[in-house]
Amino acid sequence: MAAVTDEGALLETFLRMDELTRSELQSLGRSASAEVIERIRLRLRASEQRYHSLFNSIDEGFCVIEMEFDPDDRPTDFKFLETNPAFENQSGLHAVAGKRIRQLAPNLEAHWFETYGHVALTGESIRFINESQVLDGRWFDVYAFRLEPPESRRVAVLFKDITERRRLEQQTQEQAKSLADLNSRKDQFLAVLSHEVRNPLASIRYAADLLRLHGSQEPPIVEAQQVIDRQVSQLASLFDDLLDVTRISTGVIRLHKESVDLRAIVNRAADSVKPMAHEKGQSLLEVLPARPVRLEGDAARLEQVVVNLLINSCKYTKRGGTINVTLRQEDGEAVVSVRDNGLGIPADFLPRIFDLFTQVDQSLARTQGGLGIGLALVRSLVTLHGGRVDVQSVLGEGSEFVVRLPVVATARDSKPRAAEIVEAPVRALRVLIVDDDPDVARSFGKLLRTAGYDIQVEVDATIALQVATKFAPDVVLLDVGMPIVDGLQLAQWLRREPALKDVLLVALTGYGQDSDRQRTKAAGFDHHLVKPVRFAEIEKILATAPTRQC
């Protein structure tokens, strides 16, 4: 596009020089000597030669037209005075010299006359892109300027047929829209898939917790319960990672920052991974400072960072190996190191280790499992916290991942969150469970009843409000994605009931994106838990519910 403007400006310069030379020659008349007149004629001839050389050599179409107007200065037609060799190829018009456009294209669009007429009357040069359906639907990139003298009504037009480029641009836009639609459907599919899979996972976890609460100490039953719990957690984690991929690619991961103690976060992360390390016969060792290491961050996301690094080390460390996680503070930064004596990473693989869907184990056996998402999440979350993560590794000797995060200069004590205060209920809490999946509702109900809570289970959301007014629950555990009446509507109804407006509402759902949490909050929920939920987490929330007087 720039070429049209640049060459147009050059042509305009030559033409104006040509006009000036002609004017100079005319003004001299017979008063000038033959020598002066001949010198000016030579200049004029040289200018014309330069102009025609450029005129004939450029790839763009070029023409000089003479505008015609009615008595009210409205443009009615224009005549072609001159064209260059590229004109026919660029315009699709042939043998136009001396002809008017109305002869060649009687129905040519009005905007062409209006635009060129304006240039002829005002002397304002113009650059534009427009289409002519009459000229076979061609698109043109045009630069037009007036020629002197003004009363000649002559306009020079430099143009290029850009129809193919416009077609490609339109095709690219359509492909981009199609990809965006496909990406949106993919995100929706993942969210629905996550929701549909979390319901059966929740039933499995509740059944495993129920086995544990019944107190059987037989080794096969205990081992089976532990295997179920670990595998349910692994499956839930995989779906969380899949959804986080979308959040990373679209930049919608949001942090809920507060003053946190990174020492406690590292300790919790290590505790959650120790069962996996123990199963593989590995030693997971912690070296933590004696004093808190405070920073502004999202506790859940920071724990996710450390857990992902520890799980990665467990995967690539052989049985009997050692994994060390250390925390220290230096130069205004909190430094978390996860080091193992495992398989290590090939040197040529290190630059790509934090890329999405990248895995060291690319064999068909896929012995280490995983989706190649964990380390990409680590880098993204660390970056969002203003930190950085690096890796050092020697093939066959192990790897070390080092996370550096800025610490706060003056830490403020963070208030304990309500969900972290665990107290035994004064009396049996009344808990209403509403979930349209019978397996989830009943297994969860049995689990809570075994734990000593007064339980009412309802699988039909349309009558849950009536049940709630009669049962007078202290807590309502409510699924969101239900047919006919969803959990959001039911929550709003419950809040409008005077006797239930202060009930503790907990969303227990398979949907866990930020937008889902915002919707449940707007509907009046106090908590948003994503299935499958550990029973200990539910008990923490139940412990905060005020009991009613009998």
C-alpha positions in Angstrom: 0.0 0.0 0.0 2.9 2.3 0.7 4.2 1.8 -2.8 1.1 3.4 -4.3 1.6 6.5 -2.2 5.3 6.8 -2.7 5.2 6.4 -6.5 2.2 8.7 -6.7 4.1 11.4 -4.8 7.0 11.0 -7.2 4.8 11.2 -10.2 3.0 14.2 -8.7 6.4 15.9 -8.3 7.5 15.3 -11.9 4.2 16.5 -13.2 4.3 19.7 -11.1 7.9 20.3 -12.3 6.7 19.8 -15.9 3.9 22.3 -15.4 6.2 24.8 -13.8 8.7 24.5 -16.6 5.9 25.0 -19.2 4.6 28.0 -17.3 8.1 29.5 -17.1 8.5 29.1 -20.9 5.1 30.7 -21.6 5.8 33.7 -19.3 9.1 34.5 -21.1 7.4 34.9 -24.5 9.4 36.8 -27.1 11.4 38.8 -24.6 13.8 35.9 -23.8 16.8 35.2 -25.8 16.9 32.1 -28.0 19.6 30.6 -25.7 17.4 30.9 -22.5 14.4 29.5 -24.3 16.4 26.6 -25.6 17.8 25.9 -22.1 14.2 25.8 -20.6 13.1 23.5 -23.5 15.9 21.1 -22.7 14.8 21.1 -19.0 11.2 20.5 -20.1 12.3 17.6 -22.4 14.4 16.0 -19.6 11.5 16.4 -17.1 9.1 14.7 -19.6 11.6 11.9 -20.2 11.9 11.2 -16.5 8.1 11.4 -16.1 7.4 9.0 -19.0 10.1 6.6 -17.9 8.5 6.3 -14.5 5.0 6.4 -16.0 5.7 3.4 -18.2 7.8 1.4 -15.8 5.6 1.2 -12.7 3.5 -1.8 -12.0 0.6 0.3 -10.7 -2.0 1.5 -13.1 -1.8 5.3 -13.9 -4.1 7.6 -15.9 -4.8 11.3 -16.3 -8.5 12.1 -16.5 -10.4 15.3 -17.3 -13.4 15.8 -15.0 -16.7 17.1 -16.4 -19.3 18.9 -14.3 -22.8 20.2 -14.7 -23.6 24.0 -14.2 -23.8 23.4 -10.4 -20.3 21.9 -10.3 -21.7 18.3 -9.8 -19.4 15.8 -11.4 -21.1 14.0 -14.3 -18.4 12.1 -16.2 -14.6 12.0 -16.8 -12.5 11.4 -19.9 -9.3 9.4 -20.1 -6.5 11.6 -21.5 -3.5 9.3 -20.9 -2.8 5.8 -19.5 0.3 3.8 -18.8 1.0 0.2 -19.9 -0.1 -1.3 -16.6 -3.5 0.4 -16.7 -5.4 -2.3 -18.6 -4.1 -5.1 -16.4 -4.9 -3.3 -13.2 -8.4 -1.9 -14.2 -9.7 -4.5 -16.7 -10.5 -1.7 -19.1 -9.0 -1.6 -22.6 -8.4 1.1 -25.3 -9.7 3.9 -23.1 -7.7 6.9 -24.4 -10.0 9.6 -25.5 -13.1 7.8 -24.1 -15.4 8.7 -21.3 -16.0 6.4 -18.4 -19.8 6.5 -19.0 -19.1 4.9 -22.4 -17.0 2.1 -20.8 -19.0 1.6 -17.6 -22.3 3.3 -17.7 -23.3 2.2 -14.2 -20.1 3.0 -12.5 -20.7 3.8 -8.8 -21.3 7.5 -7.9 -18.5 7.5 -5.3 -15.8 7.5 -8.0 -17.2 10.7 -9.6 -17.7 12.4 -6.2 -14.1 11.6 -5.1 -12.3 12.7 -8.3 -14.6 15.7 -8.6 -13.7 16.8 -5.2 -9.9 16.5 -6.0 -10.4 18.5 -9.2 -12.3 21.3 -7.5 -10.3 21.6 -4.3 -6.8 20.5 -5.2 -6.8 18.2 -2.2 -4.9 14.9 -2.9 -6.6 11.8 -1.5 -5.7 8.2 -0.7 -8.4 5.6 -0.4 -9.4 2.0 -0.8 -12.8 1.1 -2.4 -14.6 -1.5 -4.4 -16.3 -1.3 -7.8 -18.9 -4.0 -8.4 -19.3 -2.7 -11.9 -15.7 -3.4 -12.7 -16.0 -7.1 -11.9 -16.1 -6.5 -8.1 -12.5 -5.4 -8.0 -11.0 -3.6 -5.1 -8.6 -0.7 -5.7 -6.0 1.1 -3.6 -6.0 4.6 -5.1 -4.0 7.8 -4.9 -5.4 10.9 -6.8 -4.1 14.4 -7.1 -5.0 17.5 -9.3 -2.8 18.7 -12.1 -2.2 22.3 -12.9 -3.7 24.6 -14.0 -6.8 24.3 -11.8 -9.2 25.3 -14.5 -8.1 22.3 -16.6 -10.0 20.0 -14.2 -7.4 17.3 -14.8 -6.8 14.6 -12.1 -3.9 12.1 -12.1 -4.9 8.7 -10.7 -2.4 6.0 -9.5 -4.1 2.8 -8.5 -3.5 -0.9 -7.9 -5.9 -3.9 -8.1 -5.9 -5.4 -4.6 -8.8 -7.8 -5.1 -6.7 -10.9 -4.3 -5.3 -9.3 -1.2 -8.7 -8.3 0.0 -9.9 -11.9 -0.6 -7.0 -13.3 1.4 -7.7 -10.7 4.2 -11.3 -11.7 4.3 -10.4 -15.4 4.2 -7.9 -14.8 7.1 -10.6 -12.9 9.1 -13.1 -15.7 8.5 -10.5 -18.3 9.5 -9.7 -16.2 12.6 -13.4 -16.0 13.5 -13.7 -19.8 12.9 -10.7 -20.5 15.1 -12.1 -18.2 17.8 -15.5 -20.0 17.6 -13.7 -23.3 17.7 -11.7 -22.2 20.7 -14.8 -21.0 22.5 -16.5 -24.3 21.8 -13.4 -26.2 23.0 -13.5 -24.2 26.3 -17.2 -24.9 26.7 -16.6 -28.6 26.0 -13.8 -28.8 28.6 -16.0 -27.0 31.1 -18.9 -29.4 30.5 -16.6 -32.4 30.4 -15.1 -31.4 33.7 -18.5 -31.0 35.2 -19.8 -34.3 33.9 -16.7 -36.2 35.1 -16.5 -34.5 38.5 -19.9 -35.9 39.5 -18.9 -39.5 39.3 -15.5 -38.6 40.8 -17.4 -37.0 43.7 -19.5 -40.2 44.2 -16.3 -42.3 44.2 -14.6 -40.1 46.7 -17.6 -39.9 49.1 -17.8 -43.7 49.0 -14.1 -44.0 49.8 -14.5 -41.6 52.7 -17.5 -43.5 53.9 -15.3 -46.7 54.0 -12.8 -44.8 56.0 -15.3 -43.5 58.5 -16.7 -46.9 59.1 -13.3 -47.6 60.7 -12.2 -50.8 59.0 -8.5 -51.4 59.6 -8.1 -54.4 57.4 -5.1 -53.7 55.2 -6.7 -54.5 51.9 -9.6 -52.1 52.6 -7.3 -49.4 53.9 -5.1 -49.8 50.9 -8.0 -49.7 48.5 -9.4 -46.6 50.1 -6.0 -44.9 49.7 -5.7 -45.9 46.1 -9.1 -44.6 45.3 -8.4 -41.3 47.0 -5.1 -40.8 45.2 -6.5 -41.6 41.8 -9.6 -39.4 42.3 -7.3 -36.6 43.2 -5.1 -37.2 40.2 -8.1 -37.2 37.8 -9.5 -34.0 39.4 -6.0 -32.4 39.0 -5.8 -33.3 35.3 -9.1 -31.6 34.7 -8.0 -28.5 36.6 -4.9 -28.4 34.5 -6.9 -28.7 31.3 -9.0 -25.7 32.3 -6.0 -23.7 33.4 -4.5 -24.2 29.9 -7.4 -22.1 28.6 -6.9 -19.5 31.3 -3.2 -19.2 30.5 -3.8 -18.9 26.7 -6.4 -16.2 27.2 -4.8 -14.4 30.0 -7.7 -14.7 32.4 -6.0 -16.3 35.4 -6.8 -14.0 38.3 -5.0 -14.0 41.6 -6.6 -13.5 45.0 -3.7 -11.9 46.7 -3.2 -11.5 50.5 -0.4 -11.5 52.9 0.7 -15.2 53.1 3.4 -17.2 54.8 5.3 -19.1 52.1 6.7 -21.4 54.7 3.3 -22.8 55.5 2.4 -23.0 51.8 5.5 -25.1 51.1 4.8 -27.3 54.0 1.2 -28.0 52.9 2.4 -28.7 49.4 5.0 -31.2 50.6 2.5 -32.9 52.9 0.1 -33.4 49.9 2.8 -35.0 47.8 4.4 -37.2 50.4 1.9 -40.0 49.9 2.9 -40.2 46.2 6.6 -40.1 47.2 6.0 -42.8 49.8 4.3 -45.0 47.3 7.3 -44.9 45.1 9.7 -45.5 47.9 11.2 -41.9 47.7 12.3 -39.6 50.4 10.8 -36.1 50.4 12.8 -33.8 52.7 11.9 -30.3 53.7 14.3 -27.6 54.8 12.3 -24.5 56.0 13.4 -21.4 57.9 12.5 -20.9 61.5 10.6 -17.6 60.8 7.7 -16.9 58.4 8.5 -15.8 54.9 5.8 -13.3 54.0 4.7 -12.1 50.6 1.7 -10.9 48.8 0.2 -13.8 46.8 -2.5 -16.2 46.1 -2.0 -19.0 48.6 -3.9 -21.6 46.5 -1.9 -20.8 43.4 1.4 -20.7 45.1 0.7 -24.1 46.6 -0.2 -25.3 43.1 3.3 -24.1 41.9 5.2 -26.1 44.6 2.9 -29.2 44.3 3.5 -29.3 40.5 7.2 -29.1 40.9 7.2 -31.8 43.6 5.0 -34.1 41.5 7.3 -33.5 38.5 10.3 -34.6 40.6 8.4 -37.6 41.9 7.6 -38.7 38.3 11.2 -38.5 37.1 12.9 -39.9 40.1 13.4 -43.6 40.5 12.4 -45.7 43.5 14.6 -45.0 46.5 15.5 -41.5 45.2 15.5 -38.3 47.2 13.6 -35.1 46.6 14.6 -31.9 48.6 12.4 -28.9 48.9 14.0 -25.9 50.5 12.9 -22.3 51.3 15.1 -19.4 52.1 15.1 -15.6 51.9 17.8 -13.7 50.1 18.2 -10.2 48.6 14.5 -9.3 49.1 13.3 -12.5 47.5 11.8 -15.8 48.7 13.6 -18.7 47.0 12.0 -22.1 46.7 14.2 -24.9 45.4 13.0 -28.4 44.4 15.9 -30.7 43.8 16.0 -34.4 43.0 18.5 -37.0 42.0 16.3 -38.4 39.2 16.6 -38.9 35.5 17.5 -35.4 34.6 16.6 -33.4 31.5 18.5 -33.5 28.2 20.4 -30.2 27.5 18.6 -29.6 24.2 15.3 -30.0 26.0 15.9 -27.4 28.7 14.9 -24.3 26.7 11.4 -25.8 26.0 10.8 -27.4 29.4 8.2 -24.7 30.4 6.3 -24.8 27.1 2.7 -26.1 27.0 2.3 -29.8 26.1 6.0 -30.4 26.3 7.2 -33.6 27.9 10.6 -35.1 28.3 9.1 -38.6 28.0 7.9 -38.7 24.3 8.0 -42.5 23.9 4.9 -44.5 23.0 5.1 -46.1 26.4 4.4 -42.7 28.1 5.7 -44.2 31.3 5.6 -41.0 33.3 2.0 -39.9 32.3 0.8 -36.4 32.5 -0.3 -33.9 29.9 2.7 -31.6 29.6 0.9 -28.8 31.4 2.3 -28.6 34.9 5.5 -26.8 34.3 3.8 -24.3 31.9 1.4 -23.5 34.8 4.3 -23.1 37.1 5.9 -20.5 34.9 2.7 -18.6 34.3 1.7 -18.5 38.0 5.2 -17.5 39.1 5.3 -14.7 36.5 1.8 -13.4 37.6 3.3 -13.1 41.1 6.2 -11.0 39.8 8.7 -13.8 40.1 10.7 -16.1 37.9 11.5 -19.8 37.7 14.7 -21.4 36.4 15.9 -25.0 35.9 19.3 -26.6 36.0 19.8 -30.3 35.1 22.4 -32.9 34.2 21.1 -35.9 32.4 21.3 -38.9 34.7 22.1 -36.8 37.8 18.8 -35.1 38.5 17.3 -31.6 38.2 16.7 -28.5 40.3 13.9 -26.0 39.8 14.3 -22.6 41.6 11.4 -20.2 42.1 12.2 -16.6 43.1 9.4 -14.4 44.4 9.4 -10.9 45.8 8.8 -10.7 49.5 7.0 -7.8 51.2 9.0 -5.2 53.0 6.6 -4.9 56.0 4.4 -7.9 56.4 1.0 -7.5 57.9 -0.6 -10.3 59.8 -3.3 -11.9 57.8 -6.5 -12.7 59.5 -7.3 -16.4 59.5 -10.0 -17.2 57.0 -13.2 -18.6 58.2 -12.7 -21.7 56.3 -9.5 -22.4 58.3 -11.1 -22.3 61.7 -12.1 -25.8 62.7 -14.4 -26.4 65.6 -16.6 -29.3 66.6 -20.3 -28.6 66.1 -22.3 -27.7 69.2 -25.0 -30.1 68.1 -25.8 -32.0 65.0 -26.0 -29.5 62.2 -28.9 -29.8 59.9 -27.6 -30.1 56.4 -29.7 -30.1 53.3 -28.1 -31.7 50.2 -29.6 -30.9 46.8 -28.1 -32.6 43.8 -29.8 -34.1 40.8 -27.3 -37.0 40.6 -28.7 -39.7 42.9 -25.3 -41.4 43.4 -23.7 -38.1 44.4 -26.5 -37.0 46.7 -27.0 -40.3 48.5 -23.4 -41.3 48.9 -22.6 -37.8 50.2 -25.7 -38.0 52.5 -24.5 -41.3 54.0 -21.1 -39.9 54.5 -22.3 -36.8 56.4 -24.8 -38.9 58.4 -22.1 -41.3 59.4 -20.1 -38.3 60.6 -22.9 -37.3 62.9 -24.8 -34.6 60.9 -28.6 -34.4 60.6 -29.1 -34.9 56.9 -31.9 -34.3 54.4 -31.2 -35.3 50.8 -33.2 -34.0 47.8 -32.6 -34.8 44.2 -35.4 -32.7 42.8 -34.6 -28.9 42.8 -38.2 -28.0 42.1 -39.4 -29.1 45.5 -36.2 -28.4 47.4 -37.5 -25.0 48.6 -40.5 -26.7 50.3 -38.2 -29.2 51.9 -35.9 -26.4 53.1 -38.7 -24.4 54.8 -39.9 -27.5 56.7 -36.4 -28.9 57.5 -34.9 -25.5 58.5 -31.3 -26.4 57.7 -28.2 -24.7 59.1 -26.3 -25.4 55.8 -27.4 -26.1 52.3 -25.0 -28.0 50.0 -26.3 -27.2 46.6 -25.3 -28.4 43.1 -25.4 -25.7 40.5 -25.8 -27.5 37.2 -29.3 -29.0 37.6 -32.1 -29.2 35.0 -35.4 -27.1 35.1 -34.4 -25.1 38.2 -30.6 -24.7 38.5 -28.7 -24.1 41.7 -28.4 -20.3 41.1 -32.2 -19.9 41.0 -32.7 -22.0 44.0 -30.1 -20.1 46.0 -31.9 -16.8 45.2 -35.2 -18.3 46.3 -33.7 -19.5 49.5 -32.3 -16.1 50.2 -35.7 -14.5 49.8 -37.3 -16.7 52.4 -37.2 -14.9 55.8 -36.5 -18.1 57.7 -33.7 -19.1 55.4 -32.0 -15.8 54.5 -29.1 -16.4 56.9 -28.6 -20.1 56.0 -25.0 -21.0 55.0 -25.1 -21.7 51.3 -22.4 -23.8 49.8 -22.1 -24.4 46.0 -20.9 -28.0 45.4 -20.4 -28.1 41.7 -18.4 -29.4 38.8 -17.9 -25.9 37.4 -14.8 -24.1 38.8 -13.8 -21.2 36.5 -13.7 -17.6 37.8 -16.9 -16.8 35.9 -18.6 -19.7 37.7 -17.5 -18.4 41.1 -18.7 -14.9 40.3 -22.1 -16.2 39.4 -22.5 -18.2 42.6 -21.4 -15.3 44.6 -23.9 -13.0 42.9 -26.6 -15.6 43.6 -25.9 -15.5 47.3 -23.6 -18.4 48.0 -21.2 -18.2 50.8 -18.7 -20.8 49.5 -17.9 -22.4 46.1 -16.4 -25.9 46.2 -15.4 -27.8 43.1 -16.1 -31.6 43.0 -14.7 -33.9 44.0 -14.1 -32.2 47.4 -12.1 -33.7 50.2 -14.3 -34.5 53.2 -12.0 -32.6 55.5 -12.5 -29.4 53.5 -16.3 -29.8 53.8 -16.0 -30.3 57.5 -14.1 -27.1 57.9 -16.9 -25.1 56.3 -19.6 -27.0 58.2 -17.7 -26.1 61.4 -18.2 -22.4 60.7 -22.0 -22.7 60.4 -24.0 -21.3 63.4 -26.4 -23.8 64.8 -30.0 -22.8 65.5 -31.9 -23.1 68.8 -34.0 -26.2 69.0 
